[in-house]
Amino acid sequence: MIDRLIERIEALEAPIVVGLDPTLEMIPERLKQGDSLEAIAGALTKFNREIIDAVHDLVPAVKPQIAMYERYGIEGLQAYVATAEYAKSKGLLVIGDIKRGDISSTAAAYAAHIGGTQVGRQTLFPWAEDAVTLNPYLGGDSVTPFLDVCAAQEKGIFLLVKTSNPGSGDLQDLRLESGKLVYEHVADLVSGWGEGLVGARGYSKVGAVVGATFPEQGRALRARMPHTFFLVPGYGAQGGSGKDLRGFFDANGLGCIVNSSRGITAAWKKNERFGENNVGAAAREAVIAMKNDLREAIS
């Protein structure tokens, strides 16, 4: 999975993942056909398809945030799966932003997100994800089932290391007796978990989530984790910009993929040149602007 992601980033010159985190407020009225859960799920799916149609030739991946769908129950989850399947049909990689983390037996069940689930003699794949995000704060046994899947299949995981939210320091910046900060200790664990899963391009299937809102820490983590690919939230709406990310990339301009959600999917609402019939055009323009911004950071 990680080698395919790098190849697509290079081919498109776009280390960008589009976050598909729709809210009803950002969906045009023309796509809404009622207030039932079924109608809402249909609106989510149609909206996401318009975004995907507009940007699939510009970016290598999308990242649907499962909470934005789970809030609408089973119907919402059906929209999540339909979105992931449609993205894959357009040649995109899908990073499921599920942030799971639980004890070993439960983690093994959650690992079905990327590994499928055994039913009789067949393995069924109810989710259409190439990689998922995980919370590693329950320790190694909560991650092991996913590592097993990555070893057996072309799948990947991204573990929370230094997150982009303002309150991340409440726990992640605490200093341990060893002298390390908590997020530094987690970074070392993530690096260790990924050692046996390094691909041909020098990066592991075990990646890290590192927020764009902490550029100094990002630079230090790049040096600390030379074989760990970064998934970088916090760009755009949360305040991160291309110039903040110069140290996140390696010497070859690789090493991370940067997420933008509202900055792309809600671009039609933020620019008076676009109306509700130009959702895709606004998203495409936002992706191109982001690509140019990141090009400066990489160079």
Salt bridges, closest charged atoms under 4 A:
GLU10 OE2 - ARG201 NH2 2.80
GLU29 OE2 - LYS32 NZ 3.16
GLU50 OE1 - ARG30 NH2 2.78
ASP53 OD1 - LYS90 NZ 3.75
ASP57 OD1 - ARG284 NH1 2.83
GLU70 OE2 - ARG100 NH2 2.96
ASP97 OD2 - LYS63 NZ 2.71
ASP97 OD1 - LYS99 NZ 2.77
GLU129 OE1 - HIS113 ND1 2.94
ASP130 OD1 - ARG4 NH2 3.29
ASP130 OD1 - LYS88 NZ 2.91
GLU154 OE2 - LYS205 NZ 3.47
ASP173 OD1 - LYS162 NZ 2.86
GLU184 OE2 - ARG224 NH1 3.92
ASP188 OD2 - LYS180 NZ 2.73
ASP188 OD1 - ARG224 NE 2.82
GLU285 OE2 - ARG273 NH2 2.53
